[in-house]
Amino acid sequence: MPSDQIQTIHPHVQTELTPTRRRDLLTRSALAALPVMSGATVLPAYAAEAAEKPTAPSPKKDTKDDHLPKGLVITVVLFPRFETIDAMGPVEMLGYLEGETTRWVSLSGGVVTSAQGVPVMTEKMDDDAPEILLIPGAAPQWLKLEPAFFDAIRRAAEKAQYVLTVCTGSFLLARTGFLNGRKATSNKNAIPMVLENAPKVLWQKKARWVEDGNVWTSSGITAGMDMALGFIAKTRNSGEARRIAAFIEYRWNEDAADDPFAK
């Protein structure tokens, strides 16, 4: 990206740039074009800073639910043919939190490619307790994964501080029995499948996302971004969630019960 374009794209960031910082941004822009993505190149370096310095006046801070610690780690579990936006959408939102770090993991580690052909370099899953565990979904034909995968996500979910699933990611977790007796939702096109194959889950047919204790599940694909912002509003504060949505020019559906795609 030519340096004379930076001010046009991020005018509120330009005034803060030193020559060293400008060079860092240009370097990271080049890295973002590499064919394999990693946690270090998914989000721009200035993301958290820019989210805290929007051009519009900041709303009054709501601190009633400000209990998510800074410096948290988001662990995203990937598998072959995962739905790209299921993972990247929520990470885009959560990545603007101050001190956030993203870990991309898979059962065996290495490059995992999404259904849309996006390759992501991952670490091998370990037994560490995730702070935030994020499980994306996929089309039904890609959900037939090996038993070891289900064992791994069950162990991770049991240790996680928070568990977030997007789309049919809830079905993957439901197959482990972890969601039995909990309220959850999924892609509306997948509701017949989840009702038949995971009947012990309290499936919510109409919900943009569902919160049950420390487990958050969202409806189909883009609903994961709404859920992520709802999660930020609940665990940090609503003002921060709105600032992030405004910064990325995203129209956030703030009502978890407002599901325009429910049949």
Secondary structure, DSSP 8 states (H G I E B T S, - for coil): --GGGHHHH-HHHHTT--HHHHHHHHHHHHHTTSSSB-TTTSS-TTHHHHHHS-SS-------TT--S-SS-EEEEE--TT--HHHHHHHHHHHTTSTT-EEEEEESS-EEEE-TTS-EEEEEE--S---SEEEE----GGG----HHHHHHHHHHHHH-SEEEE-TTHHHHHHTTTTTTTSEE---GGGHHHHHHH-TTSEE-SS-SEEEETTEEEESSTTHHHHHHHHHHHHHT-HHHHHHHHHHTT------TT--TT--
